[in-house]
Amino acid sequence: MKYKSPVYDIAAVPIEKIKPNTYNPNAVAPPEMKLLYESIKEDGYTMPIVCYYSKEDDSYMIVDGFHRYRVMLEHQDIYDREGGMLPVSVIDKPLDQRMASTIRHNRARGSHDVELMSNIVKELHELGRSDEWISKHLGMDKDEILRLKQITGLAALFKDVKFGKAWRPADEE
């Protein structure tokens, strides 16, 4: 079977069925949010919101596109023009893969809140992901992962790290 990218199956989804995820560390400053609003006002939605569909509660969890979603929530003119519908492409991945997708999408175009990024690293660690996995899937080097782990201050994040013996000075004669 030939692979087909999710972008080829865009669906118009009522905004009421779309929910933000709880782990997105991306922050957009007010001037950029205003610019995003202006962009959507002038150009329309040119990129779909990327979501995971939950059959359980018939809802769509945002993987990428939270700020485009927010524009519709916060601007009645956009809501009215779009009929309360957002363009959505769906990916079907487990939570850890969705988290990684969110980070990849964000890092490709923006900056992150350091505290929220450290929480992502913590959550991925708690889901059983190694530093190597985090490095590969989130595009981080080991030093960045270490710094983010240090921010959380949780010893549990370092339980599998092998530390060398401390250096001791030679006795002076």
Number of C-alpha atoms within 10 A of each C-alpha: 3 4 5 8 10 14 16 8 11 16 15 14 17 16 19 12 14 22 16 17 17 9 15 21 18 20 16 14 8 9 9 11 16 13 12 16 21 13 13 17 15 9 9 13 15 9 15 20 26 25 25 23 20 11 8 6 8 10 18 25 21 24 27 27 18 20 17 18 20 14 20 21 14 11 12 12 12 19 16 11 12 16 12 16 20 24 20 26 25 21 17 12 13 9 13 18 15 21 23 20 19 22 24 15 16 19 15 9 7 11 12 15 12 14 13 17 21 22 18 22 24 22 16 20 19 12 11 11 14 15 19 13 15 20 16 12 16 20 15 16 13 13 10 13 19 16 13 20 23 14 14 16 13 11 9 12 19 14 8 8 9 7 7 6 6 6 6 6 6 6 5 4 3
